[in-house]
């Protein structure tokens, strides 16, 4: 895709640091890691594993070799074909290294992701793209890098005639995603937290 770069393996740590900073004040990350003095470091380990998972099972793009922004995408099969995936996630994603890095926070991370994941596939059981994560370095926010990451992929998804689904925990982002054609499917509070989640989907306009 024009103007996008596939993330390379030697960029994973830098990308994880970027996302750790970008999500420092994200509501769900605050729920995961309430201690602000440790949050960026814990975010780093969570994001590094998320990036590696998406590089293996999805696609990860950046805006340039300078890594101003990062976007993680996954092509999800139908619900019937996904039934074993939560187990796979637990084995491959929440691994021993992550367990050591996150400590007691791991169980909350696991329970939140399992609940959000199940809600996701209840709402969109057919084959679709999952817009998993997007983050822009705080030094480059407000300069159009988010749009640069989103527009080319949505154009590709339209050509593939598939839906696109995302979750956001930031009410300010709901309007942004609506601008790109997403609609709110469900708004709910994630059990065990004070976090509100917006489940959003974009139908193929073609």
N, C-alpha and C positions, 0 to 999 in steps of 0.2 A: 504494500500500500504506500502511496506517495507520502513523503514527509514523516513517515513513522519508521522506527528502528526496532528490530527484535532485540530484546535484552540478551546479552551474552553472559555466560557463566561467570566470567571474571568481573562482572558488574553487579552480581547479586548482593554483595555486602554493602556497596554504595547505595543500591536501590533500597535495601532494607533500612539503611540509616535515613534516607529521604522520607520513606513512608512512616518511620517511627516519629520523626519530627512533625510531619504533616498531620498525624493522627494523635498528637499529644493531648489535645483537648476534645477529642471525639467522645461523645457520651458513652459509647459501649466500651471504649478503651479505659475510660475513667472507672466504669463499673468493674472491668477486669482487674485493673491495677490502681487502686485508690491512693496509693502513696505517690505523690507527685515527684518525689526525689528519685524514684525508681522506675517511673512509668516509661520514659523514653528507652531505657535499656531493655525493659521487658517487652515493650512494643517492638523493638529491634528483633528480638528472637522470634516473636510471633510472625512478624512480617517476612523475615527471612525464610521461615518454613512455608508461609503462604506463597511466596514467590517461587520457591523451588517446586512446590506442588503444581503450581500453574504452568511452570516451564515444562514439566513432565506430562501433565494431562490437559493443558490448555495453551494459551498464548499470552506472552507478556511483551508489551510495547513501551518504548520511551520516545520522547520528543526529539532527542538528538544525543550524540555521544556525551554531551554535558549533563544528561539526566535531569532536566528541569522538572519533568513529570513522568509518572509511571501509571500504566493501566493493565489490569489483570482480567483476562477473559477465559471463560470455559464453555465449550460446546457440550450441552447436557442432553443426554438421551431421554427417552420417554420414562415415565415413572416405573413402568414394569421392568425396564432394563436397568434401572438405578437401584433396585431394592437392596443389593449387597454393598452399595457404595458407602453408606455410613460406617460399616465395619471396616472397609478399606481405608476410609479417612482416619479412623481411630488408630489403625496400624501404621499407616504410612506418614501421616501428617503429625499427629500428636505422639512423636517418638520419644525415645529415652532422653535425648539431648534437650528437647523442648521441655520435658517434664522437670529436668534438673533446673533449667533456666527460669521456669515460671513458678515452680514450687507449688504452694497451696492454691495459687490462682488457676492452675491448670484445670481443676474440676469445674470451676465456673465457666472458663472458656469453652470447655467441652460441652457442658449442658446448654449454654446459649447457642452455640453453633448447631448442635443437634436439633434444638427447637426451631430455630430460624430455617434450617435446611428442610425440615419436615413441612413447615408452613409453606415454604417456597414450592415444593413439589405437589402440595395439595392444590395450590393456586394455579400452577402451570405444569400440568402432568405430561404435556407433549414435548417433543424435541425442540430445543431453543438454545439461544446463547445466554449465558449468565455473565453480566457485567459485575464482576466480583469486587474489585477494588480500583479506585483511582485516587492518586495523590499527587499534589504539586508541591515542590519545595517552597516553604514559606517565603523565601527570598524572591520567588518568581510568580507568586499568586497574583491574580488580577491582571495578567498580561496575555491571556488567551491560550495558555498552554493546555488547559483542560479541554477546551473546544477542539484544539488540534489533535488531542488523543481520542476524542469521542467521535467526531464527524466521519473520518475515514472508515472506522469499523462499522458504524451504523449503515453507511452506504454499502459496504460489503454484505452485511446481514440482510439488507433489503434485497440485494441481488440473489441471495440464497433463499429468499422468501421464508424467513424464519422470524419468530418473535425474539424479543430481547427482554430480559428480566433483571431487576436490580433491587437491592435493599439499601435504604439510607436511614440513618439515625439522627440526621441533622435536618430540622424543618426548613432551614434556609435553602437547602439543596433541592427540596421538592419542586419549587418553581423553576429552578435551573433545568431539572430533568423533564419537566412538563414542556419547557421550551423546545426540547429535542423530541417531543412526541410521546413521552411516557405518561401513563395514567396510573393513579393510585388504585390498587386492587384491594388493599387492606391496610388499616392502621391499627396497631395493637401494642400493648405493653409486654415486653419480654419478661416471662416469669422469673422471679428471683432478683429482679433489677428494677430501677426506676426509668429504664430506657424505653422510649417510644420508637417503634420501627415502622417505616413506611415501605410496603411491598409495592413495587411499581413494574409495569409491563408496557412494552411498546409493540404494537401490532405492525405487521408489514404493510406499508402504505401502497405498495405496487399492486 
